[in-house]
Amino acid sequence: MVQAYSIPIRVSDVTGQRHVEAREVPVDATIGELIESLLPGMSLPRNDSGGRPMTYHARLDREGRHLHASEVVGDSLLAEDRLVLHPEINAGGLA
C-alpha cells in the first residue's frame, strides 16, 4: 500500500464568493497551518475594519463540524473534502 503525503481539497469562504482548489495539502500539517497558508491565495483579510487581527476557522462540510486548529490534516480530512473558512466574530469587545 502506498502512503499518501498530500491530499487535494476544495476550500471556499463563508460567502461562497472565493474558492480555491488546494491540490497538494500535506497530510502532516495542522488545520491551523492549512488555514494560514490558504488566506493569501483567497485574498481574505488578515485584519478587521478596526485593524484588529482576524482569526479564521474551518468547517468540514462532510461532517458538518468545525475543525480545531491543532487537528492534523491526515487524521481529519479525506481527498476532495470541502472546507468553508469563516472569521471568528467577537461582538461587543472593548479595545
BELBELZI-V347339 format. One record per backbone hydrogen bond with DSSP energy under -0.5 kcal/mol. NH is the residue of the N-H (numbers start at 1). CO is the residue of the C=O. If there is no record, write none. Layout:
BEGIN
NH:CO
NH:CO
END
This chain:
BEGIN
7:25
9:22
10:81
11:20
12:83
13:18
14:85
16:13
20:11
22:9
22:20
23:21
25:7
26:24
27:5
29:26
31:71
32:69
34:30
35:31
36:32
37:33
38:34
38:35
39:35
40:36
42:38
43:39
43:40
44:39
48:52
51:48
54:46
57:86
58:67
59:84
60:65
61:59
61:82
63:60
64:60
65:60
67:58
71:68
73:29
74:27
75:72
76:72
76:73
77:73
80:8
81:78
83:10
84:59
85:12
86:57
88:55
90:88
91:89
93:90
END
